[in-house]
Amino acid sequence: MACLLGSRLARDIGALVKFLPLLLAVGMVPMAQAQSSNDRPKVAFDVVELEGTLLPKAVQEQLVASLKQRVWEDSNWVADAERMVIGGETDGWPDRENQGYLGFSVSAWWKPLRREPGLLHVQVTFHVNEGQPKRLEKIQFRYVDHVWEPGFASDDLRKLFPLNDGEIYSRDKYQAGLSALGDAYAERGFIDCTINQTIATDDVKQTVVLVMDITEGEKYRWGNIHVIGLDPTIETVLRSRLVTGNAVSRKLVRDFYQEYKSLLPVGASPEAVKWDRDAKRAIVDLTFDFPLLLHNQFIIRTNVSGYC
């Protein structure tokens, strides 16, 4: 009988071992046994060191304090801590790219210090590789899908960027040039122009090359100009600036509102102008609908002579 019971017990244990993964999957094993991750201790940073960072001292101290205050529970706590340092580097030095530093990396090493029930105390060292400041090698302009003479020569476009070859790269200067580039095309009627940018860095030469692929699109021209509710004399001035067939320019509209602000109805804005774009003919029709205000009309009629 004893041999029989022993044989059955061994068989039952073998079956249990065989089907244990299935039992775990359907939750039929007590949580204390199935969830071994619950036995994993939480982690506290007793000592935090930052190596290689160029953050200001006060920012470093704040980042270290934030890392120490947190209790790390996830099994990927090292990766989570590295992401926190990356965020601190990004937020703590927002002017980084204006000083030529493009990109950085963070890695962490740790060692245990002491253990208490459910909590592991560690020392963590974060190494920040800030890289070297990079200088501008050149700016390239490439014209996409071009079958006619481009609206601008590359040399003229280059002058729009307040960033010289060989100079330490600056994000703000680059963005200023990029904005001026878009405005230049828009003011010549290329209102559908798109600019795709590529920033290529060379970690050997410590340089950066800026490449802009420009798709000019059609050159739009003024079509019909509809004006409602404006003094005839001022309307004549407006129409003289927006001549049918000339290249579209938003600046002409903005400048008109700015120069004649005191003679226009209160609240008149270039944002209220209706733009009707005909992509097939590359034509833009404008509608100016000014509110009729008697006191403004009186001001226009009594002062307009000073503007003619």
Wavefront OBJ file of the C-alpha trace (Angstrom):
o trace
v 0.000 0.000 0.000
v 2.813 2.406 0.898
v 4.453 1.783 -2.461
v 1.161 2.431 -4.234
v 0.613 5.743 -2.398
v 4.177 6.815 -3.117
v 3.746 6.057 -6.789
v 0.500 8.033 -6.982
v 2.044 10.976 -5.121
v 4.989 11.101 -7.492
v 2.624 10.949 -10.465
v 0.443 13.756 -9.047
v 3.474 15.955 -8.393
v 4.728 15.343 -11.894
v 1.357 16.353 -13.330
v 1.320 19.491 -11.219
v 4.762 20.490 -12.457
v 3.731 19.784 -16.047
v 0.625 21.966 -15.872
v 2.046 24.679 -13.572
v 2.557 27.205 -16.443
v -1.079 26.770 -17.458
v -2.275 27.211 -13.889
v -0.208 30.359 -13.564
v -1.672 31.746 -16.776
v -5.293 31.293 -15.644
v -4.628 32.586 -12.124
v -5.208 29.333 -10.239
v -2.012 29.625 -8.172
v -2.045 31.794 -5.018
v -0.760 35.350 -5.720
v 2.093 34.988 -3.244
v 3.459 32.133 -5.316
v 2.528 33.294 -8.818
v 3.634 36.932 -8.565
v 7.268 36.585 -7.689
v 7.753 40.196 -8.855
v 5.960 41.315 -5.699
v 8.911 39.997 -3.767
v 11.222 42.304 -5.673
v 12.300 45.098 -3.315
v 11.729 48.738 -4.077
v 14.787 50.855 -4.738
v 15.942 54.064 -3.058
v 18.840 56.235 -4.228
v 20.976 57.049 -1.202
v 23.842 58.461 -3.281
v 23.494 60.065 -6.718
v 26.425 61.245 -8.796
v 26.298 63.172 -12.087
v 29.368 62.930 -14.297
v 30.073 64.895 -17.459
v 27.051 67.171 -17.221
v 27.315 70.840 -18.115
v 24.162 71.813 -16.254
v 24.423 74.785 -13.881
v 25.282 73.716 -10.318
v 21.894 74.708 -8.925
v 20.099 72.691 -11.599
v 22.295 69.664 -10.872
v 21.456 69.851 -7.176
v 17.749 70.076 -7.925
v 17.921 67.065 -10.239
v 19.840 64.987 -7.667
v 17.323 65.894 -4.973
v 14.427 64.821 -7.229
v 16.097 61.466 -7.922
v 16.664 60.835 -4.211
v 13.126 61.732 -3.198
v 11.574 59.105 -5.415
v 11.138 55.433 -4.490
v 11.576 53.292 -7.586
v 9.181 50.364 -7.867
v 9.253 49.284 -11.507
v 11.642 46.549 -12.595
v 12.975 48.927 -15.277
v 13.957 51.530 -12.697
v 17.381 52.083 -14.274
v 15.849 53.045 -17.634
v 13.243 55.195 -15.855
v 15.969 57.021 -13.951
v 17.958 57.608 -17.151
v 14.857 59.122 -18.771
v 14.424 61.392 -15.763
v 18.012 62.613 -16.121
v 17.490 63.159 -19.855
v 14.433 65.282 -19.051
v 16.425 67.225 -16.479
v 19.206 67.841 -18.995
v 16.739 69.044 -21.622
v 14.727 71.308 -19.327
v 17.684 72.504 -17.282
v 19.671 73.773 -20.259
v 17.179 75.046 -22.854
v 19.905 77.121 -24.515
v 21.976 74.033 -25.309
v 21.452 74.145 -29.086
v 22.241 77.854 -29.221
v 25.743 76.972 -28.055
v 26.340 74.288 -30.659
v 25.474 71.216 -28.576
v 23.296 68.945 -30.686
v 22.254 65.808 -28.861
v 23.611 64.037 -25.770
v 23.418 60.610 -24.143
v 22.918 59.344 -20.595
v 23.986 56.016 -19.081
v 23.797 54.748 -15.481
v 25.791 52.422 -13.219
v 24.728 51.389 -9.744
v 25.831 49.322 -6.773
v 23.950 48.146 -3.665
v 24.679 49.821 -0.334
v 22.349 48.136 2.120
v 19.095 46.245 2.219
v 16.118 46.346 4.517
v 12.827 44.455 4.207
v 11.273 45.397 0.876
v 13.760 48.186 0.130
v 17.166 48.193 -1.551
v 19.412 51.209 -1.013
v 21.819 51.920 -3.873
v 24.408 54.345 -5.165
v 23.792 55.460 -8.757
v 26.215 57.211 -11.080
v 24.855 58.871 -14.204
v 27.319 59.638 -16.966
v 26.219 62.388 -19.347
v 27.983 62.623 -22.691
v 27.320 66.179 -23.820
v 29.480 65.858 -26.926
v 31.335 68.800 -28.410
v 29.906 72.099 -29.713
v 29.450 71.928 -33.470
v 30.141 74.568 -36.068
v 28.183 75.249 -39.213
v 29.905 73.776 -42.239
v 27.444 75.013 -44.860
v 23.802 75.534 -45.814
v 22.537 73.839 -48.951
v 19.397 74.699 -50.921
v 17.937 72.105 -53.249
v 15.014 72.814 -55.556
v 12.502 69.984 -55.861
v 10.444 69.339 -59.023
v 11.851 72.402 -60.772
v 11.321 72.893 -64.508
v 11.811 76.667 -64.588
v 14.145 79.265 -63.111
v 13.785 79.283 -59.310
v 12.263 82.313 -57.614
v 15.496 82.977 -55.728
v 19.150 82.247 -56.312
v 20.848 80.162 -53.637
v 23.222 83.022 -52.794
v 20.264 85.310 -52.073
v 18.636 82.706 -49.852
v 21.870 82.167 -47.950
v 21.946 85.845 -46.972
v 18.661 85.390 -45.100
v 20.364 83.272 -42.436
v 22.251 85.211 -39.738
v 24.574 82.246 -39.270
v 27.982 82.233 -40.943
v 29.922 79.213 -42.142
v 32.408 78.173 -39.466
v 30.358 79.791 -36.702
v 29.108 77.862 -33.663
v 25.673 76.516 -34.549
v 22.720 78.366 -33.022
v 19.172 77.044 -33.132
v 17.654 80.522 -32.777
v 19.705 81.934 -35.656
v 18.770 78.962 -37.801
v 15.074 79.366 -36.998
v 15.269 83.102 -37.727
v 16.714 82.362 -41.165
v 14.136 79.664 -41.809
v 11.322 82.082 -40.973
v 12.834 84.744 -43.243
v 13.107 82.151 -46.009
v 9.419 81.279 -45.787
v 8.434 84.955 -45.724
v 10.588 85.724 -48.760
v 8.826 83.110 -50.846
v 5.377 84.083 -49.574
v 5.957 87.743 -50.445
v 6.706 86.783 -54.053
v 3.510 84.841 -54.510
v 4.772 81.349 -53.637
v 2.176 80.861 -50.920
v 2.207 77.062 -51.285
v 5.979 76.806 -50.917
v 7.144 73.972 -48.639
v 10.589 73.586 -47.099
v 11.802 70.230 -45.798
v 14.799 70.529 -43.513
v 17.607 68.111 -42.744
v 20.270 68.672 -40.096
v 23.289 66.426 -40.730
v 25.927 66.278 -38.011
v 29.489 65.006 -38.274
v 30.850 63.808 -34.926
v 34.357 63.464 -36.355
v 34.715 66.997 -37.713
v 32.238 68.365 -35.121
v 30.295 70.167 -37.823
v 26.701 70.478 -38.980
v 25.298 70.816 -42.494
v 21.836 72.318 -42.992
v 19.985 71.101 -46.071
v 16.721 72.609 -47.283
v 14.672 70.933 -50.002
v 12.435 73.661 -51.441
v 9.244 72.984 -53.361
v 8.169 76.405 -54.590
v 4.846 75.467 -56.143
v 2.888 77.848 -58.344
v 3.370 81.591 -58.188
v 0.003 83.079 -57.212
v -1.245 86.421 -58.525
v -4.030 88.784 -57.486
v -7.402 88.212 -59.095
v -10.550 90.190 -58.255
v -10.433 92.639 -55.349
v -13.840 93.265 -53.727
v -14.122 96.191 -51.301
v -17.272 96.875 -49.263
v -17.919 99.814 -46.931
v -14.696 101.771 -47.423
v -14.328 105.427 -48.254
v -13.726 105.720 -52.046
v -10.483 107.640 -51.639
v -8.997 105.052 -49.293
v -10.331 102.282 -51.521
v -8.379 103.767 -54.415
v -5.202 103.603 -52.334
v -5.915 99.972 -51.455
v -6.563 98.954 -55.057
v -3.400 100.683 -56.226
v -1.418 98.292 -54.041
v -3.245 95.107 -55.011
v -3.075 95.256 -58.785
v -4.683 92.355 -60.623
v -1.976 90.149 -62.131
v 0.737 91.152 -59.676
v 2.305 88.586 -57.345
v 0.366 87.850 -54.172
v 1.878 89.309 -51.006
v 0.293 89.190 -47.571
v 2.662 91.944 -46.494
v 0.896 94.434 -48.801
v -2.363 93.773 -46.987
v -0.809 94.011 -43.534
v 1.046 97.206 -44.403
v -2.143 98.862 -45.659
v -3.983 98.167 -42.395
v -1.023 99.392 -40.393
v -0.530 102.650 -42.327
v -4.210 103.601 -42.492
v -5.286 102.275 -39.110
v -6.549 105.670 -37.908
v -8.750 106.034 -40.995
v -10.295 102.575 -40.915
v -13.340 101.467 -38.902
v -12.591 100.535 -35.312
v -11.531 96.907 -35.055
v -10.663 96.547 -38.757
v -8.077 93.792 -39.116
v -6.230 92.074 -41.955
v -7.323 88.802 -40.374
v -10.899 89.606 -41.435
v -10.006 89.708 -45.140
v -11.480 86.806 -47.079
v -9.019 84.944 -49.295
v -10.422 82.826 -52.135
v -7.685 80.724 -53.686
v -8.001 79.162 -57.130
v -5.239 76.550 -57.249
v -5.842 75.661 -60.893
v -5.305 79.216 -62.114
v -2.941 80.214 -59.273
v -5.189 83.200 -58.541
v -6.253 84.752 -55.234
v -9.425 86.865 -54.967
v -9.791 89.136 -51.933
v -12.896 90.486 -50.229
v -12.623 93.446 -47.835
v -15.856 93.944 -45.902
v -15.570 97.002 -43.649
v -18.315 97.763 -41.109
v -20.122 101.031 -41.786
v -19.638 103.277 -38.758
v -20.827 106.876 -39.120
v -18.260 108.415 -36.802
v -15.450 106.650 -38.629
v -16.791 107.815 -41.996
v -16.741 111.376 -40.697
v -13.107 110.992 -39.602
v -12.162 109.602 -43.003
v -13.790 112.415 -44.939
v -12.317 115.170 -42.808
v -8.790 113.772 -42.674
v -8.256 111.846 -45.857
v -6.828 114.867 -47.687
v -3.743 114.640 -45.509
v -2.998 111.184 -46.946
v -3.285 111.985 -50.656
l 1 2 3 4 5 6 7 8 9 10 11 12 13 14 15 16 17 18 19 20 21 22 23 24 25 26 27 28 29 30 31 32 33 34 35 36 37 38 39 40 41 42 43 44 45 46 47 48 49 50 51 52 53 54 55 56 57 58 59 60 61 62 63 64 65 66 67 68 69 70 71 72 73 74 75 76 77 78 79 80 81 82 83 84 85 86 87 88 89 90 91 92 93 94 95 96 97 98 99 100 101 102 103 104 105 106 107 108 109 110 111 112 113 114 115 116 117 118 119 120 121 122 123 124 125 126 127 128 129 130 131 132 133 134 135 136 137 138 139 140 141 142 143 144 145 146 147 148 149 150 151 152 153 154 155 156 157 158 159 160 161 162 163 164 165 166 167 168 169 170 171 172 173 174 175 176 177 178 179 180 181 182 183 184 185 186 187 188 189 190 191 192 193 194 195 196 197 198 199 200 201 202 203 204 205 206 207 208 209 210 211 212 213 214 215 216 217 218 219 220 221 222 223 224 225 226 227 228 229 230 231 232 233 234 235 236 237 238 239 240 241 242 243 244 245 246 247 248 249 250 251 252 253 254 255 256 257 258 259 260 261 262 263 264 265 266 267 268 269 270 271 272 273 274 275 276 277 278 279 280 281 282 283 284 285 286 287 288 289 290 291 292 293 294 295 296 297 298 299 300 301 302 303 304 305 306 307 308
